[in-house]
Amino acid sequence: MLTVCELHKSFGPIQAVQGVSFTVNKGEVLGFLGPNGAGKTTTMRMITGFLPPSSGTAKICGHDIQEDPVGAKRCLGYLPENAPSYHAMTVTEFLTFIAEVRGFRGSDCRDRVEAAIVKSRLESVRNQTVETLSKGYRQRTCFAQAVLHDPPVLVMDEPTDGLDPNQKFVVRQMIRDMAAEKAIIISTHILEEVDAVCTRAIVIARGRIVANGTPAELRARAPNGRLEDVFRTLTMTEEVPRHV
Amino acid sequence: MCNSCIVRTIFRREFRNYFNSPVAYVFLVAFLLLVNALTFLFAQYYEGHQADLTAFFLWHPWVYLLLVPAATMGLWAEERRTGTIELLLTLPITLGQAILGKFLAAWAFLGVALALTGVIIPTTIFLLGGNLDLGVTFAGYLGSFLLAGACVAVGTLTSAMTRSQVIGFVLALFACLVFDLAGFDPLVRLFSGWSPALADFVAQGSFLRHFESLRRGVIDLVDLAYFGGIMAIALIATHAVLNSRKGA
């Protein structure tokens, strides 16, 4: 459902992403792993059509993100890094705005918003403005906008970053609940996440994919079977300063 | 989903956003106080002893100069600062729809402020006699609204250039100042002594020159096209700026 083909992105002299390709099928939860600055967010921004790639492209449900961006974005739910949302709006107003932009009207719109609120467990704060919410609720509000239209492809950039253990548990539960129906990518630098929700993982370092496999396959790469050690060996070698 | 439905949805959110905070009310009060203070205290409103609104419209370019940048500085700078731009532009909409929706919302907000000054019409009729020319008044309001639109478009552009609202404000103020001063009579006279042709050419491109004929009651296609053109150019430039710098 999602095909990423030879994505490249450079910012001036910095090569942020250098030839990333992979596919994600329905029912898969792909963990996108890598140290900070490895190119995870840049890759996701290209997949979701926010940043134009220097070369390469991504196809979402057959829609090329460059040639048919609106069609591709229709099939896509996106939770950007730091879960941005309009702070002066209430949760309901914000979700209604997203639903209307996505073309839902009238009772259909109300039903969608209601279902997203229930699914993201936001019932108790629905009439509060986003600025008054804790980080966990803000994260879930942004999560709600990403799943409101029941997209076949879901892209989430560090969905559990900065949450407390209980909130992480809730978010992971929500991801697992939807996993069978969708193609999901989550980026993270938290390795426990891979075991918690992912069916497959890609490790990216300095803009390149350095490993691609199931959590078990990745684990088999280290003699002691610890993901941390695999991650360190894959991403720490030839540590060079990125800003030349 | 139809083009105009998306623009309308974005317009509604942006327009309501002004009223979601005290900003709208502070702005409207400041606008009305400023316009009326300038009209009644500094523009010989009474001295003409005739019912016309020259003294009222005279100050509009300068009021917009100061206040329009305040209304537009957040349009894109705030989206960029808080990261919501990433959310907005990954929705199934085009950049053009987002720009148009936001621009129209800010322009409509200025329209509300301008409409509230309408009290000046019965006031003038009451104070200065009943022979106020409503045609000229209409042309004046039309000119003022178009002028506001041009300033809003310039403010939209400068807001898109930065993630700092303050920088967006200062740039818009400066740009509108240039467009105003280019047709400001004392300056035009000054430069006429040096090169009359050039001074006149520059003045032709100014907000003041085109607003002036409208507030005198002449609805000329050239002036309408001028303001439409300024808006179109500024919005196309906004599109180019956001396309190249949205991630920065």
Chai-1 contact restraints between the chains, C-beta under 6 A:
chainA,res_idxA,chainB,res_idxB,connection_type,confidence,min_distance_angstrom,max_distance_angstrom,comment,restraint_id
A,T48,B,T90,contact,1.0,0.0,6.0,A-B,restraint_1
A,G49,B,T90,contact,1.0,0.0,6.0,A-B,restraint_2
A,F50,B,E86,contact,1.0,0.0,6.0,A-B,restraint_3
A,F50,B,L89,contact,1.0,0.0,6.0,A-B,restraint_4
A,F50,B,T90,contact,1.0,0.0,6.0,A-B,restraint_5
A,L51,B,G247,contact,1.0,0.0,6.0,A-B,restraint_6
A,V70,B,P92,contact,1.0,0.0,6.0,A-B,restraint_7
A,K73,B,T90,contact,1.0,0.0,6.0,A-B,restraint_8
A,K73,B,P92,contact,1.0,0.0,6.0,A-B,restraint_9
A,R74,B,P92,contact,1.0,0.0,6.0,A-B,restraint_10
A,Y78,B,T90,contact,1.0,0.0,6.0,A-B,restraint_11
A,P80,B,E86,contact,1.0,0.0,6.0,A-B,restraint_12
A,P80,B,L87,contact,1.0,0.0,6.0,A-B,restraint_13
A,N82,B,G83,contact,1.0,0.0,6.0,A-B,restraint_14
A,P84,B,T82,contact,1.0,0.0,6.0,A-B,restraint_15
A,P84,B,G83,contact,1.0,0.0,6.0,A-B,restraint_16
A,P84,B,T84,contact,1.0,0.0,6.0,A-B,restraint_17
A,P84,B,L87,contact,1.0,0.0,6.0,A-B,restraint_18
A,Y86,B,T84,contact,1.0,0.0,6.0,A-B,restraint_19
A,A88,B,N20,contact,1.0,0.0,6.0,A-B,restraint_20
A,A88,B,S21,contact,1.0,0.0,6.0,A-B,restraint_21
A,F97,B,R13,contact,1.0,0.0,6.0,A-B,restraint_22
A,E100,B,T9,contact,1.0,0.0,6.0,A-B,restraint_23
A,V101,B,T9,contact,1.0,0.0,6.0,A-B,restraint_24
A,V101,B,L91,contact,1.0,0.0,6.0,A-B,restraint_25
A,G103,B,M1,contact,1.0,0.0,6.0,A-B,restraint_26
